[in-house]
């Protein structure tokens, strides 16, 4: 199972150089910034791994670069979670799967959240179904790992700062290994 950590780091090193959805950072820079915010909040190992890997589905799909700019929802959250689940289990995979619904939840329940979305997040929100209805929001909140997904989503939204220094991918290798299912 350790091999998946090597594969993920390689994937982030190679395909992670792509621009992140019209933002001023690459996929890898975004992942590292998200993980850095999780470290700053002393997140547990599994949640830190989820923060680093939350957008891995963008690097796995075959929809080409920046599908949202072409009006395509790549459903990266599902693809990423399915890829991660066998090796990392639900504590990592479920916050990854739920980070898009968490955006929809926050837009429905936090009056100021939508105003903080980047233009790329606003564009993808429309493709992902828009803010939840009150009933959908209540259903989401009752899900296991919903609270973790909300934390990932909040870090995700601010992890788009061009030129921000972060730890390297290699510095997260031990975290990823510790998050593996044993």
TORNUPA-578457 format. One record per residue: x negated, y negated, z negated of N, C-alpha, C in turn. Coordinates in steps of 0.1 Angstrom, whole numbers, plus 2048, in hexadecimal, padded with zeros to 3 digits. Example, Ala and Ser with C-alpha at 12.3 -4.5 7.8 and 13.67 -1.06 7.14 Angstrom:
% residues 2
77C8397B278582D7B277C8217B2;7808167B977780B7B977F8007B1;
***
This chain:
% residues 182
7F880C8008008008007F77F3800;7EB7F47FB7E27E97FC7E07E380A;7E27EC8147E07E88227EA7DD826;7F67DD8207FF7D28247FA7C5820;7F37C48157ED7B78117E47B281B;7DB7BB8207D27B782B7D97B3837;7E47BA83B7EC7B68477F37A9845;7F87A68397FE7998377F578E837;7E978F8317DF7858327DA782840;7D878D8487D578C8567E078585E;7EC78985B7F77828627F8773860;7F67708537F67618507EA75A856;7DE7618567D275B85D7D475986C;7DB7628727DC7618817E975A885;7F476088380175A88780574E87F;7FF74E87380274386A7FC73586E;7F57358797F072887E7FA721886;805728889811721890816716888;81B70C88F82270188882E706881;83170087583C70486D8486FC871;85170187985E6FB87D85F6EC87F;8566E68868566D88898506D087D;84B6D68738456CF8688366CC86B;8306C48638226C08658186CA860;81C6D785D8136E18578156EE85F;80B6F785E80C70486481470D85B;81871986081F72385881772684C;80A72884E80172C8437FF721839;7FE71583D7FD70983480A70982B;81570B83282270A82B822715820;81E72182481E72D81B81572A80F;8097258118007228068057167FD;80B70C8038117027FB81C7077F2;82570F7F88307157F082A71D7E4;8207257E781A72D7DD8137257D2;80D71A7D78067117CD81070B7C4;81C7077C98277027C082B70C7B6;82C7197BA8307247B18267257A6;8197247AA80E7257A081071A796;81270E79B81370279281E704788;82970B78C83470E78283371B77B;82772177C82472D77582E739778;83173A78483A745789834752786;83D75C78383876A78283276F78F;82A77978F82377F79A82C7817A6;8377887A484078C7AF84677F7B5;84A7757AD84F7697B38447617BA;8387617B582D75B7BC82B7617CA;82B76F7CA82A7767D78357727E0;8427717DB84D76E7E384C75F7E9;8467567E18447497E583A7497F1;82F7507EF8257507FA82B757807;833761805837769811846766815;84C75B81085A75981385D757822;85475282985775083884F75A841;84B76583B84376F84484B77484F;85977484E86177885985F76F866;85C76286485975986F84D75F877;84476687183876B87783A77987D;84577F87A84878D87E85278E88A;85B78488B86578589585F7838A3;8677868AD8637858BB86B77A8C2;8707708BB8787658C186F75A8C6;86275B8C68597518CA8577468BF;84F73C8C384C7328B98577288B8;85A7248AC86471A8A887171C8AE;8777288AB88472B8B188F7218AD;88F71B8A189971289C89A7068A5;88E7028AB88E6F68B48956F98C1;8977068C389E70B8CF8AC7108CC;8B170D8C08BE7108BC8C071F8B8;8B57268B48B67348B08B37358A1;8BC73C89A8B974088C8B274E88D;8A574E88A89D75A88B8A0764880;8A87608768AB76986A89E76E864;89476586388776985D88876F84F;89276A84889376E83A89677D839;89F7828428A2790842897799847;89079485288579C85787A79C84D;87779184786C79183D86F79A831;87B79982C87F7A182087E7B0823;8837B482F8827C28338747C7834;86B7BF83985D7C283B8567C482D;85A7BB8248537BB8178597C580D;8667C980E86C7D18048657DE801;8617E680B85B7F380784E7F27FF;8467E880183A7E67FA83B7DE7ED;8447D47ED8447CB7E28517CD7D9;85B7D37DE8677D57D78707C87D7;87B7C97D08857BE7D08807B17C9;8787B27C08737A67B986C79C7C2;8667A17CD8607987D786A7977E3;86F7A27E78777A27F488479A7F2;88B79B7E78987947E68977857E5;88E77F7DE88C7707DF88976C7EE;8827747F587F77180388C77280B;89477C8098A077E8108AA77380D;8AA76E8008B47657FC8AF7567FD;8A375380189F7458018A773C80B;8AC7428168B573A81F8C3738819;8C97438148D574180C8D4737801;8C87377FA8C572D7F08C671F7F5;8C171C8018C270F8078D170B809;8D971580E8E77128108EE710803;8EA7177F88EF7157EB8EC7087E5;8DF7047E68DB6F77E18E26EB7E8;8E46ED7F58EB6E27FD8F96E17F8;8FF6EC7F490D6EC7EF90F6E77E1;9056E97D99066E77CA8FE6DB7C4;8F46D77CB8EC6CC7C68EE6C07D0;8F56B67CB8F86AB7D48EC6A47DB;8E06A47D48D569D7DA8CC6A67E3;8CF6B37E38C66BD7E98C56BB7F8;8D16B97FF8D16B880D8C96AC812;8C96A180A8C269580E8B369780D;8AE6A18068A06A480589B6AE80F;8A46B38178A06BC8228986B582D;88E6BC8328876B683D88F6B884A;88D6B18558956B28618956C1866;88A6C88658896D68698936DE860;8936DC85389C6E384A8AB6E084D;8AE6D48518BB6D08548C06D8861;8B76D886B8B96DF8778BC6EE875;8B36F486D8B570286A8C1705861;8C46FC8588D06FE8508DD6FF859;8DE6F78638E96F886C8EA706873;8DE70B8778DD71887D8E1723874;8DE7218678DF72B85D8ED72C856;8F672385B90472385690871784E;8FF70E84B902702844904705835;9086FA82D9096FC81F91470781C;91270E81191C71880C929711809;93471880A9417148049407177F5;9497127ED9487147DE9487247DB;95072B7E29517397E09447407E4;93E73C7EF9317427F392673F7E9;9277327E491D72E7DA91E7367CD;92A7397C992C7417BD92774F7BF;92A7557CB9257637CE9167637CE;9107597D49017597D58FB7587C7;90074F7BF8FA74D7B18FB75A7A9;9057637AC90676F7A48FC77A7A9;8F57787B48EC7827B98E07847B0;8DB7907AF8CE7927A98C478A7B1;8BA7847AB8AF77C7B18B476F7B7;8C076B7B58C575E7BA8BC7527B4;8BA7537A78B37497A08A47487A5;89E7537A88917547AE89174E7BC;89B7517C389C74C7D189D73C7D1;8A57377C78A67297C68997227C3;8917287BB8847237B887B7237C4;87B72E7CB87372F7D88787247E1;8857227E388B7197EC88670A7E8;8867077DB8826FA7D78736F77DA;86B7017D885D7007DC85B6FF7EB;8637077F28637088008656FA806;86F6F38018736E68078686DB806;8606DC7FC8566D17FA8486D57FF;8476E280383A6E78078376E4816;8376D78198356D382782C6C7829;8226C68218196BB82080D6BC828;80C6B58338006B783C7F36B4834;7E96BC8357DC6BA82F7DB6BD821;7E56C281A7E46C580C7DB6D180A;7D26CF8007C86DA7FD7CF6E47F4;7CD6F17F77D36FC7EF7C97077ED;7CB7107E57C271C7E47C37237F2;7BA72B7F57BA7338027C273F800;7C574680C7CC75280C7C475D804;7B775D8057AF7677FE7B17667EF;7B475A7EA7B67587DC7C375E7D7;7CC7617E07D87677DC7D87767DE;7CD77C7E37CD78B7E57D07927D8;7CA78F7CD7CC7967C17DB7957BC;7E17897BF7EF7877BB7F87917C4;7F57917D17FD79A7D97FB7A97D5;7EE7AD7D27EC7BA7CE7F37BD7C1;7F37B47B87FA7B67AB80A7B77AD;80F7B07B781D7B07BA8227BD7C1;8197C57C681D7D17CD8247DB7C4;82D7E27C98347ED7C28297F77BE;82A7FC7B28218077AE8278147AD;
***
